[in-house]
Amino acid sequence: MRKLSLVVVALLVVLGLLFGTPYYTLWRARDAANARDATTLSSYVDYPAVRESLKMSLHDELSRQMDKQRSNAFGALALALGGWVSDRVVEALLTPEAVAAMLRGDSTGLPPAPGAPAPRDVVPPQAESSAPQAAPAAPPAPVTPPANSDANASGAPATPENQPPRTTTRTEFQDFNHFLVHVSRSDRPERVVTFTLTRRNVVQWRLTAIALPPL
């Protein structure tokens, strides 16, 4: 009976080492990303392999985009410059800071969505027109009962728009030696970044590929 217990414990340990270590690696890498610890994060990243995967992914995506523009006079020139552009984008993304941002689901590590305005371009509508109207509204302010202001203030946080976006992570084994991590944000669920962890030995995993969402 004791031998059987030892065999069961040994089997559980082996299964944990084989299939639990990629989750530990992901936890350590994400913990380093949240702490902005570039040195620890880099220890889990195979940068040459990630560089090649990003180059292939971006080059294929640029080729698909340029194929749609072949009838355009600038299509051939843009296609010829596609490799140069993809190389520059890869070098910009292949930094510990950018990898950490993508692991956190931050938009700073992703190419912008088509047509999405930059944060600095989003301004409050008619901010200046509302300023002169604030002067006549100032005298009635002391007359307003404080209960209404408290009710309005308490009702504001209840709106879902005030909640910060959440990072969504989905994991799966592609095969015995490859573990996929799909990361997205609740405000951009269609833009998923996929990380590939590759087994180096029984317990060691490294990030070897990053697949970006379509440009």
N, C-alpha and C positions, 0 to 999 in steps of 0.2 A: 504493500500500500504506500509505504514511504517512497519507494522507487518511482511509483506511478506519479506521486505528487511532484517529485523532482523533475520528472520528464515533462509534466505539464508546465511547471514554472519555467523550465529551460525553453520550451516551445514558445511560451508567451514572450520571453525575453527576445528570442530570435525574431519573432513576428514584429515586436516593437522596434527592433533595430532596422528591420527591412522596410517597414511601412510607416513607422512613426517619425523617423528622423527627418523627412522633408518638411513635416509640420514644425518641427523644432527649428530647422534652418530658416523657414519662413518667419517664424516668431522672432528669432534673433535678428534677422535682416530688417523686419518692420520695426522692431524696437530701436535698432540703430538709426533707422530713417526718422522716426519720431523724435529721437534725441539729437538729430543732426550730427551723428557720429560718423563722419565720412571714412575714418580709418577702419572701424569695425565693419561697416557696410561693405567696403571694398574687399574685405577678406572673404566675402561670400559671392563675389562677382568675378567671372572669367571675362575680363574686358575684351581680349582679342576675339573670343567667340561671339560675344554680344555685338561687337563692332561689325563683324561679317554678317550676322543675322539682320541687323538694322540696315546695312547697305543693300542687301538683297531685297528686303521688304520695301524700302523706300524706292529703290530703282524700279521694282515691278509696279508699284503704285503709280510712280511718275510716268512709266511707259503706258499704262492703261489710260491715264489722263491725257497724255499727249496723242495717243492714237485717235482720240475724239477730235483733236484739233489739226489733223493732217491736212484737211482741206483749207485750213487757215494759212496765210502766207508766212506767219511766224511759227507755224507748227514744227517744221523741220529744225529751225534754229533752237526752239525750246527743247526739242527732243535731244538735240546734240548737247545742250547744256544741262540736261537732266542729271547725268552722272556727277557733274561738278557740284550741282546744287545739293544732291543727296549726300555727297561726301561732307559738305559743310554742315548740313542738318545733323548728320550722325555725330560729328565731332561736338556739336553743341549739346546733343542729348546724352553723349557718353561721358558724363561727369557724375561723381557721387551725389552732388546736389540734385541733378536732374533725375537720376535713378531713384533717389529717396522721395522726390516729389511724386513720381509716378506710382511708387509703392503706397504712398499715402493717399493717392487719388487726387492730388492737387492738379489744377489746370496748368500750373506753371511748367509741368513736365510734359505737356501734351501740345501737339499742334492745334491751333484754334479751329473751332468748328466753322464750316463754310458759312459766311454771312453773319457770324456772331460779332457784335461790336466789342471793341476793347473796353476794359473797365473804365478807363479815363474818358471814353466817349459817351458814357451813360451819365446824363446830368438830370437833375430834377426838373420837371416841366414847369415853365413859367415861374421860375424862382424870383425873377425881378418884378414881375407884374403883381405878385402877391405882397411884396414889401410895402408899397404905399397904402394898401388897404388895411394894414395892420394898425395904423395910427388911429382911425376912428373906432376900431374895435377895442382899443385899450381901455377907455372909460368904463364900459359895462363889465370888465373882467372882475373887479371886486364884488359886484353884485351877484355874480354867478355862485350858486351854492357849491361848496366843496365836494358834496356827495357826487355830483355829476362828473366832476373831473376825476374823482377816484374810480368811478365806474368805467369811464372811458379808458383810463390808464390800465385798469385791470383787464379790460377786454382786448387790449392791443396784443399782449403776448400770446393770446390764444390762437391767432391766425397762423396757418402753416407756413406762410411766406416768411415769417420771422425766424423760422427754424433753420439752422445751418445745414448744408448738404451733408449727407452721410456717405461714407465709403463702403461699397459693397464688394465682398470678396467671395469668389467661388473657386474651389479647388477640385482637381481630379487627377488620377493617374492616367497618363497617355499610354504608357506601357510600364514594364518593370523598372526601367531605368530613367523614365522621364515623368516629371510631375508638373502639371500646368496650374497656374494661378491667374485667374481672371479678375481684374480690378476695374471698377467703375464707380461713378458718383451718382447719388440719387437725383441730382439735377441734370445729369447727362448720361442716362443709362445706356444709350445706344453707342457711346464711345468707350469701348472696352479695350484695355491694355492687357495683353496676355504675356506672362512671364513663364519661361521654361526652366525648371531646375533639372539638372542632369546628375545622375549618380556617378560619383568618382570612385567610391569603394562601398563597403557594406554600410557605413554610417555617414559618409561625407557626401554632401550635395553642393552644387555651385550653380549660380544663375548663368546660363549660357545663351539665352536668346530672349529678345523682347519683340513682340508683334504689336505694332501701333494700329489704331483704328484708321479707316480710310480718310485720306486728306479731304 
